[in-house]
Amino acid sequence: MNKSELILALSERSGISPELARSVVETTIDLMKQQLLEGGRIEIRGFGSFEMREYKAYTGRNPKTGESVSVKPKRTPFFKCGQDLKDILNSD
């Protein structure tokens, strides 16, 4: 499901206009981005949680040439699936 499909499904299920559904989805995503940028954590019970993980700089290798490459420190979002979602996905 992509963003457009999510907006359409939200509009159909809730009976709201596609414009309002788009606003709700975009606002939700913007709020989640802002929370992560500020170093916060997002927890959606029954679904999972999002948080930022920081990685230190290190020296890696170019797989083609074997040459040493300096890799800069970085931050990346991390998602951890909630137990309820795991149970639903693994039920028979």
C-alpha positions as CSV (number, residue, x, y, z in Angstrom):
1,M,0.0,0.0,0.0
2,N,1.4,3.4,-0.9
3,K,0.4,6.8,0.4
4,S,-2.3,7.4,-2.3
5,E,-3.9,4.0,-1.6
6,L,-3.8,4.7,2.2
7,I,-5.6,8.1,1.6
8,L,-8.2,6.4,-0.6
9,A,-8.8,3.6,1.9
10,L,-9.1,6.1,4.8
11,S,-11.6,8.1,2.8
12,E,-13.7,5.1,1.9
13,R,-13.7,3.5,5.4
14,S,-14.4,6.6,7.4
15,G,-16.7,8.3,4.9
16,I,-14.7,11.5,4.8
17,S,-13.7,13.4,1.7
18,P,-10.4,12.4,-0.1
19,E,-9.1,15.9,0.6
20,L,-9.7,15.6,4.3
21,A,-8.2,12.1,4.3
22,R,-5.1,13.4,2.5
23,S,-4.7,16.2,5.1
24,V,-5.0,13.6,8.0
25,V,-2.4,11.3,6.5
26,E,0.0,14.1,5.6
27,T,-0.3,15.7,9.0
28,T,0.2,12.4,10.8
29,I,3.4,11.7,8.7
30,D,4.7,15.2,9.3
31,L,4.2,14.9,13.1
32,M,5.9,11.5,13.1
33,K,8.9,13.0,11.1
34,Q,9.2,15.9,13.5
35,Q,9.1,13.7,16.6
36,L,11.9,11.5,15.2
37,L,13.9,14.6,14.2
38,E,13.7,15.8,17.7
39,G,15.1,12.5,19.0
40,G,11.7,11.3,20.3
41,R,10.1,7.9,20.1
42,I,6.8,7.0,18.5
43,E,4.8,4.1,19.9
44,I,1.6,2.9,18.4
45,R,0.2,0.2,20.7
46,G,-0.8,-2.9,18.9
47,F,1.4,-1.9,15.9
48,G,4.9,-1.1,16.8
49,S,7.4,1.7,17.6
50,F,9.7,4.0,15.8
51,E,13.0,5.5,17.1
52,M,16.2,7.0,15.8
53,R,19.4,4.9,16.0
54,E,22.8,6.6,15.8
55,Y,25.7,4.9,14.2
56,K,29.3,6.0,14.8
57,A,31.8,6.6,12.0
58,Y,33.9,3.6,10.9
59,T,36.3,2.5,8.2
60,G,34.7,0.2,5.7
61,R,35.9,-1.4,2.5
62,N,34.8,-0.9,-1.1
63,P,33.7,-4.4,-2.1
64,K,34.8,-3.9,-5.7
65,T,38.3,-2.6,-5.1
66,G,39.0,-3.6,-1.5
67,E,40.0,0.0,-0.8
68,S,39.4,1.4,2.7
69,V,36.6,3.9,2.8
70,S,35.7,6.3,5.6
71,V,32.0,6.0,6.5
72,K,30.5,9.1,8.2
73,P,28.4,8.8,11.4
74,K,24.6,8.6,10.6
75,R,21.2,8.5,12.1
76,T,18.5,6.2,10.7
77,P,14.9,5.4,11.8
78,F,14.3,2.0,13.3
79,F,10.9,0.2,13.5
80,K,10.2,-2.5,16.0
81,C,7.1,-4.5,15.4
82,G,4.6,-4.8,18.3
83,Q,3.7,-8.2,19.7
84,D,0.0,-7.8,18.7
85,L,1.0,-7.3,15.1
86,K,3.4,-10.2,15.2
87,D,0.7,-12.4,16.6
88,I,-1.8,-11.4,13.8
89,L,0.8,-11.9,11.1
90,N,1.8,-15.3,12.3
91,S,-1.7,-16.7,13.1
92,D,-3.0,-19.5,10.9
